[in-house]
Amino acid sequence: MDAIKIISELQFKAVRSSGAGGQNVNKVSSKVVLSFDLFASQALSEEEKKLLEMKLATRLTNEQILILNCDEDRSQLKNKEIVIKRFLEIIRKGLLVPKARKATKVPKSVIKKRIHNKRSQSELKQNRRKPDLN
């Protein structure tokens, strides 16, 4: 994954922020909307695209476009930086392949311990019963 190449493929749109904020919110377009077309990307290989499609399935639109918003700051430039960082983090996490778990054999000592505990519990319960007088 080449971060600089991917950043060049991003599309940004400045929009007016919603919510409280007074006059500044009504006249300044400080909210940044980032959109990234996964399948049109030249920076990612086909395997990476498939992996991201699987891992980011809930975040992608029907056209396989990832959309992120940021309106945390009053500055459009800072919002753009924040949304780029967030995007790169999402892509990095999406491309991580977890290590395959190696199945290990249960140690004999653990099996013996379990059986021993089982037996002692069984004896305890046997001793709690009423004696059989027949």
PEKAKA-V366678 format. One record per residue. N is the residue number from 1. RES is the residue in one small letter. PSI is psi in degrees with one decimal (none if undefined). BURIAL is b if it has 24 or more other C-alpha atoms within 12 Angstrom, else e. Layout:
((N	RES	PSI	BURIAL) (N	RES	PSI	BURIAL))
This chain:
((1	m	123.2	b) (2	d	108.0	e) (3	a	-41.5	e) (4	i	-40.4	e) (5	k	-41.4	e) (6	i	-41.2	b) (7	i	-34.2	b) (8	s	-20.5	e) (9	e	-6.7	e) (10	l	149.7	b) (11	q	133.5	b) (12	f	148.3	b) (13	k	131.2	b) (14	a	130.3	e) (15	v	156.0	e) (16	r	134.8	b) (17	s	152.8	b) (18	s	169.3	e) (19	g	-168.4	e) (20	a	156.4	e) (21	g	-2.0	e) (22	g	-150.8	e) (23	q	-31.9	e) (24	n	-41.1	e) (25	v	-37.2	e) (26	n	-21.1	e) (27	k	-12.4	e) (28	v	131.7	e) (29	s	85.7	b) (30	s	-16.9	b) (31	k	136.2	b) (32	v	129.9	b) (33	v	119.9	b) (34	l	135.8	b) (35	s	139.0	b) (36	f	118.4	b) (37	d	110.1	b) (38	l	-47.0	b) (39	f	-17.5	b) (40	a	-4.3	e) (41	s	132.9	b) (42	q	-15.0	e) (43	a	-18.2	b) (44	l	143.6	b) (45	s	169.3	e) (46	e	-38.8	e) (47	e	-42.1	e) (48	e	-39.3	b) (49	k	-43.2	b) (50	k	-43.5	e) (51	l	-45.8	e) (52	l	-36.5	b) (53	e	-40.5	b) (54	m	-49.4	e) (55	k	-30.2	e) (56	l	21.4	b) (57	a	-38.5	e) (58	t	-19.6	e) (59	r	-12.0	e) (60	l	148.4	e) (61	t	179.3	e) (62	n	-26.4	e) (63	e	13.0	e) (64	q	43.7	e) (65	i	130.8	b) (66	l	126.3	b) (67	i	126.8	b) (68	l	143.6	b) (69	n	152.6	b) (70	c	121.1	b) (71	d	34.5	b) (72	e	-34.6	e) (73	d	162.2	e) (74	r	-15.6	b) (75	s	130.0	e) (76	q	-38.2	b) (77	l	-44.4	e) (78	k	-39.1	e) (79	n	-37.3	b) (80	k	-43.2	b) (81	e	-43.3	b) (82	i	-45.3	b) (83	v	-31.9	b) (84	i	-44.9	b) (85	k	-44.7	e) (86	r	-43.6	e) (87	f	-48.1	b) (88	l	-36.3	b) (89	e	-42.1	e) (90	i	-43.6	e) (91	i	-44.1	b) (92	r	-46.6	e) (93	k	-35.2	e) (94	g	-28.8	b) (95	l	-8.7	e) (96	l	129.3	e) (97	v	118.2	e) (98	p	147.2	e) (99	k	141.9	e) (100	a	136.3	e) (101	r	130.7	e) (102	k	124.4	e) (103	a	131.3	e) (104	t	155.3	e) (105	k	142.0	e) (106	v	127.5	e) (107	p	147.8	e) (108	k	-37.1	e) (109	s	-36.2	e) (110	v	-41.4	e) (111	i	-45.4	e) (112	k	-42.8	e) (113	k	-43.6	e) (114	r	-45.1	e) (115	i	-39.7	e) (116	h	-45.3	e) (117	n	-37.7	e) (118	k	-44.8	e) (119	r	-45.4	e) (120	s	-37.6	e) (121	q	-40.8	e) (122	s	-44.1	e) (123	e	-40.7	e) (124	l	-46.6	e) (125	k	-34.3	e) (126	q	-41.0	e) (127	n	-20.9	e) (128	r	-19.2	e) (129	r	157.1	e) (130	k	142.2	e) (131	p	145.3	e) (132	d	111.9	e) (133	l	-1.3	e) (134	n	none	e))
